[in-house]
């Protein structure tokens, strides 16, 4: 299980997501950036920044 916490990229944002596949976590994070943070153009470096912050979910977090 992979997870992404938006606060690692946007300080103060409490949004997070988990999914089995890294690609799904990134897709959700990109959509969040568009809808919540007003990013109209998602550049490759933004995707790279998200990917770099995707972590393995801790067992207690996944429960």
Secondary structure, DSSP 8 states (H G I E B T S, - for coil): -EEEEGGGTSTT---EEEESSHHHHHHHHHHHHHHHH---S--HHHHHHHHHH-EE--HHHH-
